[in-house]
Amino acid sequence: MRQQILALGLVLYACVAGAGVKDLEVLNTKDFLKKILPTGCQPKGAKVAPDGRYLYLAEMCGKIDPKTKKRVPTASIYDLEKLTLEKTLITPVGMRKGILANTEVDFSFDGKWALIARAEGDEGSEIYKDQGMVTVVNTRTQKIAKYIPTYGQGAKIIATRPALTRVRNPQQIVYVANYFSDDISVIDITSLADDGKLKGDKHYIKKIDLKTHFTPPVNHGYKIAPRGVAFTPDGGRALVLNTESGSIFVVDSINHRQLAELAPISKELAGRELNVRHIVTTKDGEWAYLSHMRGNAVSRISMKKLNQIVDALPEPGPQVVLPESTWNELLVPFETTSGPQKILVIEDYPKDHPNFPNKKWPLTHPNTIVLDPISNRYLYVSSRTTSTVGDATVDSRIMGKIDIIDTVNGSIVFSLVGGSQPTALEVSPDGKTLISSALIGAKLYFYDIGKLLRLYER
């Protein structure tokens, strides 16, 4: 009798558990779209403040100043409770011919400061000529408090090192990845103050000159183009991605020096040519997830194993290369219904996609990735999607997508239609709202993923 009751219970559970998935099959993106808001030109990077109330958005070519009628670089602040634009900040011009201004956003770990990276500069730059810069915003007043030089060009990613738990009053260290000058700027904002003095030269510490042993398959004028940066939870190490060749640098983020370089993953091992674009790590530091724009895929590696390998090095330094075979030890397969997959290819498009409904597309170009902040179970991946190889020609009529991946079983929970070239990607701290920007469409999309995941999990 007990076995019969147990069997019946399993059947009922299966029916209920499957109901949510069946519900999702008949739903479309519009069923989860909460709101669309306009942005400045080319919204590039977004981050929600630690308190969860405001979203800060970096806009590369900004807005037209109604007073001067000239284009000015901007960063916008959105109220996530009201889903409205709260404020737009005008920041210093970088280059008129090039990237006008802002690319990415992060926050100090105490939440007091928003940090907005300006990509580059030239002789005509308003502040800090011929280089990138970080604009610091006081999150209480939402006013600009400081400008900090990077002494590099192409500031694309900005990442705040976690607090060093073994130190009573840890430094607040920020890394800025310089895409064009192939290095990392190290900034110390520990003593940062809103004191009315805008120039913050003293907060710049040094640059980490990355040394690579590999040649990119295509010559873009730079060897590395560091893009993704992620720290271990204890703040002791950082991983920096070599977008051009596909290698990964392991960096001592206390002494700020390169410890080793992991060779690019081979086509033979991956089954396709890959690079590495963006990286996120789990809260426990167990795993890191990678996006592969070249290769249309995501993967997962063991941070624990990588740290063990680096710990065992007799003389770590820029001269050390971890062989390509190391990937065999690091890759953690996704346990899919068709078997374990070391590389998860995401070329399928949703049925409501305006350009490729229910089709595969070889120019997916997955870019930004974020993990759900609650359990780290779901990986969100925005794919830019183009109609031609490369980004030289962009068709604004081609929409991108955002995939929601269940990292437990490697399944695509749902694919949302994104805007044209979805780039900025963020999840609210409560895990209920997904935010994505259309780089070309100048729009910000808010999706109700709380509702979506309730259907999936029930």
PLY file of the C-alpha trace (Angstrom):
ply
format ascii 1.0
element vertex 458
property float x
property float y
property float z
element edge 457
property int vertex1
property int vertex2
end_header
0.00 0.00 0.00
2.84 2.36 0.92
4.54 1.70 -2.45
1.28 2.42 -4.28
0.88 5.74 -2.47
4.49 6.63 -3.25
4.03 5.74 -6.93
0.85 7.81 -7.12
2.65 10.71 -5.48
5.45 10.55 -8.04
2.94 10.54 -10.89
1.13 13.56 -9.46
4.44 15.36 -8.91
5.46 14.66 -12.50
2.17 16.07 -13.77
2.47 19.21 -11.67
6.17 19.66 -12.43
5.51 19.35 -16.16
2.58 21.72 -16.08
4.76 24.74 -15.81
6.95 23.73 -18.75
3.83 23.09 -20.85
2.52 26.51 -19.87
5.73 28.10 -21.10
5.47 26.37 -24.46
2.34 28.34 -25.38
3.64 31.69 -24.11
5.64 34.35 -25.93
7.98 37.18 -25.00
5.09 39.65 -24.76
3.65 37.60 -21.87
6.70 38.52 -19.76
7.53 41.99 -21.05
6.83 44.52 -18.30
7.94 47.72 -19.97
10.13 49.30 -22.65
11.82 52.65 -21.94
13.87 54.90 -24.24
17.58 55.38 -23.54
20.42 57.48 -24.78
22.34 56.49 -27.89
24.00 53.06 -27.70
23.19 51.84 -24.17
26.18 49.61 -23.46
26.45 48.46 -19.83
24.02 48.37 -16.92
24.20 47.54 -13.23
21.69 47.65 -10.40
22.84 49.42 -7.23
23.34 47.08 -4.24
20.16 48.39 -2.57
18.16 47.22 -5.59
16.36 50.51 -6.16
18.20 52.11 -9.08
19.70 50.89 -12.33
22.67 52.81 -13.75
23.09 52.67 -17.54
26.20 53.68 -19.51
25.35 55.25 -22.88
28.18 55.32 -25.40
27.02 58.19 -27.60
24.62 59.81 -25.18
21.96 62.37 -26.01
21.47 65.72 -27.72
21.83 68.58 -25.25
18.66 70.70 -25.69
20.64 73.85 -24.87
23.68 73.47 -27.14
22.08 71.09 -29.69
25.30 69.05 -29.54
25.61 65.40 -28.68
26.86 64.85 -25.13
27.94 61.63 -23.41
25.52 60.43 -20.75
24.73 57.88 -18.07
21.11 57.41 -17.05
19.61 56.31 -13.74
16.33 54.35 -13.71
13.96 53.78 -10.79
13.24 50.04 -10.69
10.21 50.38 -8.44
8.46 52.85 -10.72
10.16 51.68 -13.95
10.86 55.27 -14.91
13.87 57.37 -15.84
15.05 59.07 -12.65
17.94 61.17 -13.91
20.46 61.59 -16.73
24.03 62.62 -15.99
26.19 64.40 -18.56
29.76 63.07 -18.42
32.98 64.31 -20.10
33.55 63.67 -23.81
36.11 61.02 -24.69
36.54 61.02 -28.48
34.40 62.67 -31.12
35.71 60.19 -33.69
35.57 56.88 -31.86
33.69 55.93 -28.74
32.27 59.18 -27.45
32.07 58.04 -23.87
30.61 55.49 -21.49
30.73 51.70 -21.72
30.24 49.85 -18.41
29.12 50.29 -14.79
29.97 48.77 -11.42
29.63 49.80 -7.77
31.95 49.98 -4.80
31.28 47.03 -2.53
29.94 49.37 0.17
27.41 50.73 -2.36
28.41 54.37 -1.88
29.81 54.92 -5.35
28.71 54.12 -8.89
31.68 53.70 -11.22
31.18 54.41 -14.92
33.93 53.66 -17.43
34.62 56.05 -20.32
36.28 54.05 -23.08
38.91 56.34 -24.52
40.15 59.85 -25.12
42.00 62.04 -27.61
43.46 65.55 -27.70
39.96 66.99 -27.66
38.83 65.15 -24.53
37.33 67.42 -21.90
39.08 65.74 -18.98
42.12 63.42 -19.07
43.18 63.62 -22.69
44.31 60.60 -24.72
42.98 58.01 -22.29
40.00 56.36 -20.69
38.49 57.48 -17.43
36.15 56.46 -14.61
33.33 58.79 -13.61
32.39 58.31 -9.96
28.83 59.07 -8.86
27.69 59.52 -5.27
24.76 57.06 -5.09
23.09 59.01 -2.28
22.99 62.35 -4.10
23.19 60.88 -7.64
25.73 63.55 -8.53
29.21 63.23 -10.04
31.82 63.22 -7.30
35.12 62.40 -9.01
36.94 61.63 -12.27
39.74 59.05 -12.20
42.17 58.48 -15.11
42.93 54.97 -16.37
46.10 55.74 -18.39
44.77 53.20 -20.89
42.57 53.15 -23.98
39.36 51.23 -24.52
37.95 50.88 -21.00
35.23 48.30 -21.68
34.80 46.41 -18.41
34.95 47.71 -14.86
34.97 45.25 -11.95
35.16 45.80 -8.20
37.26 43.37 -6.18
35.34 41.74 -3.30
36.29 42.71 0.22
39.28 40.78 1.53
37.70 38.94 4.44
40.96 38.36 6.28
41.67 42.10 6.44
39.89 44.30 8.99
39.72 47.41 6.80
40.20 46.14 3.24
41.05 48.36 0.33
38.34 48.95 -2.23
40.10 48.01 -5.45
38.67 48.38 -8.94
39.97 46.80 -12.16
39.32 48.43 -15.53
39.98 46.29 -18.62
41.45 48.40 -21.43
40.40 46.81 -24.71
42.65 48.85 -27.00
45.83 49.10 -24.90
45.79 45.44 -23.77
46.14 46.09 -20.05
44.30 46.46 -16.74
44.12 49.71 -14.77
44.15 49.30 -10.99
42.23 51.94 -9.04
41.98 52.34 -5.25
38.79 54.07 -4.07
39.22 53.28 -0.36
39.66 56.93 0.64
37.31 58.32 -1.99
35.38 61.35 -0.75
32.82 63.71 -2.23
34.95 66.71 -1.32
34.25 69.02 -4.26
37.55 68.14 -5.96
36.67 66.45 -9.22
40.12 65.29 -10.36
41.00 61.99 -8.73
44.49 61.24 -10.06
45.65 59.93 -6.69
43.22 57.00 -6.88
45.02 55.52 -9.89
47.54 52.93 -8.65
49.14 51.15 -11.62
48.56 49.15 -14.76
48.91 45.40 -15.21
50.53 44.85 -18.59
49.15 41.54 -19.80
51.61 39.28 -21.61
50.21 36.77 -24.09
51.91 33.84 -25.80
49.26 33.49 -28.50
48.51 35.23 -31.78
44.92 36.22 -32.60
43.40 34.55 -35.67
42.40 38.00 -37.00
44.55 41.14 -36.68
42.47 43.99 -35.22
45.48 46.03 -34.16
45.64 44.67 -30.61
46.70 41.26 -29.35
44.49 40.70 -26.32
41.47 43.04 -26.09
40.72 42.13 -22.46
36.96 42.06 -21.99
35.65 39.81 -19.23
37.00 40.17 -15.69
35.89 38.19 -12.63
37.31 37.85 -9.12
37.33 34.90 -6.79
34.95 35.51 -3.82
37.89 36.06 -1.46
39.28 38.77 -3.73
42.64 37.05 -4.04
42.62 36.33 -7.75
41.06 37.58 -10.95
40.47 35.95 -14.30
40.90 38.20 -17.34
39.72 37.02 -20.75
41.74 37.42 -23.94
38.92 38.08 -26.40
41.15 37.99 -29.47
42.91 34.64 -29.10
40.73 32.94 -26.48
43.27 32.52 -23.70
42.58 33.34 -20.02
44.93 35.18 -17.66
45.08 34.32 -13.96
46.01 37.45 -11.98
47.11 37.93 -8.38
44.60 40.66 -7.47
46.35 41.57 -4.21
49.80 42.23 -5.68
48.34 42.95 -9.13
50.51 40.72 -11.27
49.96 38.04 -13.89
50.40 34.51 -12.54
49.70 32.36 -15.60
47.98 32.21 -18.99
45.63 29.37 -19.91
46.02 28.43 -23.56
43.00 28.83 -25.87
40.66 25.88 -26.14
41.20 23.95 -29.37
38.65 23.36 -32.11
39.25 19.63 -31.69
38.23 19.70 -28.02
35.36 22.17 -28.33
34.01 20.91 -31.64
34.10 24.46 -33.04
36.28 27.55 -32.97
35.76 29.57 -29.79
36.94 32.77 -28.22
36.14 34.00 -24.70
34.04 37.13 -24.18
32.46 37.51 -20.74
32.72 35.65 -17.45
30.66 35.32 -14.26
31.47 33.30 -11.16
29.17 31.65 -8.66
28.88 33.14 -5.19
30.65 30.16 -3.62
33.52 30.45 -6.09
33.02 26.89 -7.28
32.39 27.58 -10.96
32.83 30.22 -13.63
30.66 30.54 -16.73
32.08 31.81 -20.03
30.40 33.23 -23.12
31.92 32.44 -26.50
30.88 35.05 -29.05
32.95 33.26 -31.66
31.36 29.84 -31.51
27.84 30.76 -30.33
28.20 28.94 -27.04
28.62 29.03 -23.27
30.71 26.81 -21.04
31.46 26.18 -17.38
34.82 25.64 -15.69
35.89 24.60 -12.21
37.43 27.53 -10.36
38.50 25.21 -7.57
40.51 23.08 -9.97
42.06 26.10 -11.69
43.16 27.53 -8.35
44.70 24.18 -7.39
46.67 24.11 -10.64
47.94 27.67 -10.15
48.75 26.99 -6.47
51.00 24.12 -7.57
53.08 26.27 -9.93
56.71 26.49 -8.72
57.29 29.96 -10.23
54.06 31.68 -11.31
54.41 34.67 -13.59
53.84 36.01 -17.11
56.12 33.29 -18.49
53.80 30.47 -17.36
51.47 28.89 -19.91
48.93 26.29 -18.82
48.64 23.90 -21.79
45.45 23.49 -23.84
45.00 20.04 -22.26
44.20 21.85 -18.98
40.70 22.49 -20.36
40.00 18.76 -19.99
40.43 19.16 -16.25
38.55 22.45 -15.99
35.41 22.02 -18.11
32.34 20.99 -16.12
29.80 19.46 -18.54
26.13 20.42 -18.58
24.07 17.30 -17.83
21.55 17.61 -20.66
18.84 15.11 -21.68
21.00 14.11 -24.64
24.01 13.51 -22.40
26.86 15.60 -20.92
27.92 18.58 -23.04
31.15 20.43 -22.35
30.13 23.26 -24.68
26.51 24.38 -24.80
25.64 25.77 -28.24
22.78 28.30 -28.26
21.85 28.89 -31.89
18.09 28.19 -31.59
15.65 31.10 -31.78
12.18 31.38 -30.19
8.98 30.88 -32.15
8.02 34.54 -31.81
11.33 35.89 -33.11
10.61 38.33 -35.96
13.60 37.28 -38.08
14.37 33.63 -37.32
11.25 32.04 -35.77
11.97 28.47 -34.57
15.19 28.47 -36.58
18.88 28.03 -35.95
21.12 30.95 -36.85
24.93 30.78 -37.15
25.50 34.48 -36.32
24.06 34.39 -32.81
27.04 36.08 -31.11
26.33 35.50 -27.39
27.83 38.35 -25.46
26.86 39.45 -21.94
26.06 36.85 -19.28
24.72 37.15 -15.72
23.72 34.63 -13.06
20.54 34.82 -11.04
21.58 36.47 -7.76
19.53 34.21 -5.46
20.57 30.63 -6.14
22.94 31.02 -9.11
20.87 28.33 -10.84
19.90 30.30 -13.94
22.34 31.75 -16.45
21.07 34.63 -18.61
22.78 35.11 -21.97
22.18 38.01 -24.37
22.99 37.28 -28.00
23.53 40.27 -30.26
22.64 38.46 -33.50
23.73 39.86 -36.86
22.90 39.21 -40.49
26.51 39.45 -41.65
29.79 38.13 -40.26
31.39 40.59 -37.84
30.03 43.89 -36.56
31.14 46.13 -39.44
27.61 46.19 -40.87
24.66 46.09 -38.48
21.06 45.79 -39.64
18.82 47.48 -37.07
15.91 45.31 -38.23
17.60 42.17 -36.89
16.55 41.45 -33.31
18.64 39.61 -30.76
17.57 37.23 -28.01
18.12 36.45 -24.33
18.35 32.80 -23.32
17.55 31.60 -19.81
19.58 28.45 -19.11
18.93 26.06 -16.23
22.50 25.22 -15.23
21.31 22.10 -13.37
20.21 20.31 -16.53
21.58 22.50 -19.33
18.14 23.14 -20.78
16.94 26.41 -22.29
14.11 27.40 -19.96
12.91 30.12 -22.30
14.26 32.40 -25.02
13.11 36.01 -24.96
13.16 38.23 -28.01
15.54 41.10 -27.36
16.01 44.43 -29.07
18.45 45.21 -31.86
21.90 44.15 -30.60
21.00 43.42 -26.94
24.13 44.22 -24.94
23.59 45.48 -21.38
22.14 42.71 -19.21
21.27 42.70 -15.53
18.99 40.98 -12.99
17.44 42.79 -10.03
18.79 41.62 -6.63
15.47 39.92 -5.83
15.78 37.87 -9.02
12.39 38.99 -10.34
13.27 41.43 -13.12
15.61 40.98 -16.07
16.85 44.13 -17.81
18.33 44.21 -21.30
19.31 47.10 -23.57
19.12 47.41 -27.35
22.48 48.87 -28.33
21.21 49.95 -31.75
17.55 50.50 -30.87
18.27 52.77 -27.85
15.72 51.01 -25.67
15.66 49.33 -22.28
13.55 46.17 -21.87
12.20 44.96 -18.53
11.10 41.30 -18.32
9.11 39.61 -15.54
11.32 36.59 -14.94
9.79 36.07 -11.51
6.57 35.05 -13.26
8.47 33.04 -15.88
10.47 31.00 -13.35
7.41 30.35 -11.16
5.81 28.66 -14.16
8.97 26.70 -14.89
9.51 25.49 -11.34
5.96 24.64 -10.32
0 1
1 2
2 3
3 4
4 5
5 6
6 7
7 8
8 9
9 10
10 11
11 12
12 13
13 14
14 15
15 16
16 17
17 18
18 19
19 20
20 21
21 22
22 23
23 24
24 25
25 26
26 27
27 28
28 29
29 30
30 31
31 32
32 33
33 34
34 35
35 36
36 37
37 38
38 39
39 40
40 41
41 42
42 43
43 44
44 45
45 46
46 47
47 48
48 49
49 50
50 51
51 52
52 53
53 54
54 55
55 56
56 57
57 58
58 59
59 60
60 61
61 62
62 63
63 64
64 65
65 66
66 67
67 68
68 69
69 70
70 71
71 72
72 73
73 74
74 75
75 76
76 77
77 78
78 79
79 80
80 81
81 82
82 83
83 84
84 85
85 86
86 87
87 88
88 89
89 90
90 91
91 92
92 93
93 94
94 95
95 96
96 97
97 98
98 99
99 100
100 101
101 102
102 103
103 104
104 105
105 106
106 107
107 108
108 109
109 110
110 111
111 112
112 113
113 114
114 115
115 116
116 117
117 118
118 119
119 120
120 121
121 122
122 123
123 124
124 125
125 126
126 127
127 128
128 129
129 130
130 131
131 132
132 133
133 134
134 135
135 136
136 137
137 138
138 139
139 140
140 141
141 142
142 143
143 144
144 145
145 146
146 147
147 148
148 149
149 150
150 151
151 152
152 153
153 154
154 155
155 156
156 157
157 158
158 159
159 160
160 161
161 162
162 163
163 164
164 165
165 166
166 167
167 168
168 169
169 170
170 171
171 172
172 173
173 174
174 175
175 176
176 177
177 178
178 179
179 180
180 181
181 182
182 183
183 184
184 185
185 186
186 187
187 188
188 189
189 190
190 191
191 192
192 193
193 194
194 195
195 196
196 197
197 198
198 199
199 200
200 201
201 202
202 203
203 204
204 205
205 206
206 207
207 208
208 209
209 210
210 211
211 212
212 213
213 214
214 215
215 216
216 217
217 218
218 219
219 220
220 221
221 222
222 223
223 224
224 225
225 226
226 227
227 228
228 229
229 230
230 231
231 232
232 233
233 234
234 235
235 236
236 237
237 238
238 239
239 240
240 241
241 242
242 243
243 244
244 245
245 246
246 247
247 248
248 249
249 250
250 251
251 252
252 253
253 254
254 255
255 256
256 257
257 258
258 259
259 260
260 261
261 262
262 263
263 264
264 265
265 266
266 267
267 268
268 269
269 270
270 271
271 272
272 273
273 274
274 275
275 276
276 277
277 278
278 279
279 280
280 281
281 282
282 283
283 284
284 285
285 286
286 287
287 288
288 289
289 290
290 291
291 292
292 293
293 294
294 295
295 296
296 297
297 298
298 299
299 300
300 301
301 302
302 303
303 304
304 305
305 306
306 307
307 308
308 309
309 310
310 311
311 312
312 313
313 314
314 315
315 316
316 317
317 318
318 319
319 320
320 321
321 322
322 323
323 324
324 325
325 326
326 327
327 328
328 329
329 330
330 331
331 332
332 333
333 334
334 335
335 336
336 337
337 338
338 339
339 340
340 341
341 342
342 343
343 344
344 345
345 346
346 347
347 348
348 349
349 350
350 351
351 352
352 353
353 354
354 355
355 356
356 357
357 358
358 359
359 360
360 361
361 362
362 363
363 364
364 365
365 366
366 367
367 368
368 369
369 370
370 371
371 372
372 373
373 374
374 375
375 376
376 377
377 378
378 379
379 380
380 381
381 382
382 383
383 384
384 385
385 386
386 387
387 388
388 389
389 390
390 391
391 392
392 393
393 394
394 395
395 396
396 397
397 398
398 399
399 400
400 401
401 402
402 403
403 404
404 405
405 406
406 407
407 408
408 409
409 410
410 411
411 412
412 413
413 414
414 415
415 416
416 417
417 418
418 419
419 420
420 421
421 422
422 423
423 424
424 425
425 426
426 427
427 428
428 429
429 430
430 431
431 432
432 433
433 434
434 435
435 436
436 437
437 438
438 439
439 440
440 441
441 442
442 443
443 444
444 445
445 446
446 447
447 448
448 449
449 450
450 451
451 452
452 453
453 454
454 455
455 456
456 457
